[in-house]
Amino acid sequence: MPPTQSHLYLPVLFKLWEGFNSGVLDERILELCGELSEEHVAGPFGDYAEGGAQFQEVGIWSQSQWELIMGKGLVSLSESILVTTTQKC
């Protein structure tokens, strides 16, 4: 996904993401969200000033987007801890 003009595709991407129950998809979209957060941390003063993401409730994310990111991230983290713990036993 392009790092600029993310406001055009993120709402659609989040709606699609809500509809799927896939760990692989979760990992890839979480990685994309992390990259976008890093690239747009400076807001309008960063490298993508013209096409940069606008700041919302939580950084560049709306409250509902942030809740989905955190929910999926915590599930992913708990699954990786469970797999690691199981492998050690």
C-alpha positions in Angstrom: 0.0 0.0 0.0 1.3 3.5 -0.7 2.4 5.5 2.3 0.7 8.6 1.0 -3.0 9.4 0.8 -3.7 6.7 3.3 -7.0 8.4 4.2 -8.3 7.2 0.9 -7.8 3.4 1.4 -7.6 2.9 5.2 -11.4 3.1 5.9 -12.1 0.4 3.3 -9.2 -1.7 4.5 -10.4 -1.6 8.1 -14.0 -2.6 7.0 -12.6 -5.6 5.1 -10.3 -6.5 8.0 -13.2 -6.5 10.5 -15.0 -9.1 8.3 -12.2 -11.6 8.1 -11.0 -14.0 10.9 -7.5 -14.7 9.7 -4.3 -14.7 11.7 -2.2 -14.2 8.5 -4.2 -11.2 7.5 -4.1 -9.8 11.0 -0.3 -10.0 11.0 0.1 -8.3 7.6 -2.3 -5.5 8.4 -0.8 -4.9 11.8 2.6 -4.7 10.2 1.2 -2.1 7.7 -0.4 -0.1 10.5 3.0 0.0 12.3 4.8 1.2 9.2 2.2 3.9 8.5 2.4 5.0 12.2 6.1 5.4 11.9 6.0 7.1 8.6 3.4 9.6 9.6 4.5 10.3 13.2 5.5 13.9 12.2 2.1 14.6 10.8 2.0 17.5 8.3 5.6 18.3 9.1 7.0 15.0 7.9 8.1 13.7 4.5 4.6 13.3 3.2 3.3 16.8 4.1 1.0 17.0 1.1 -0.2 13.4 1.2 0.3 12.8 4.9 -2.3 11.3 7.2 -4.3 13.8 9.3 -4.1 13.4 13.0 -7.3 12.1 14.6 -8.2 10.8 18.1 -5.1 8.5 18.5 -2.3 9.6 16.2 -3.4 9.0 12.7 -6.1 6.5 13.8 -9.7 7.1 14.6 -10.9 5.7 18.0 -12.6 2.7 16.3 -9.5 1.9 14.2 -7.3 2.1 17.2 -9.6 -0.3 19.2 -9.4 -2.8 16.3 -5.6 -2.5 16.0 -5.2 -3.0 19.8 -7.6 -5.9 19.9 -6.1 -7.7 17.0 -2.6 -6.9 18.3 -3.3 -8.3 21.8 -4.8 -11.5 20.3 -1.8 -11.9 18.1 0.5 -11.4 21.1 -1.3 -13.9 23.3 -1.2 -16.5 20.5 2.5 -16.1 20.0 3.1 -16.4 23.7 1.0 -19.5 23.8 2.9 -21.1 20.9 6.3 -20.2 22.5 5.2 -21.6 25.9 3.9 -24.8 24.3 7.1 -25.4 22.4 9.2 -25.1 25.5 7.2 -27.8 27.3 
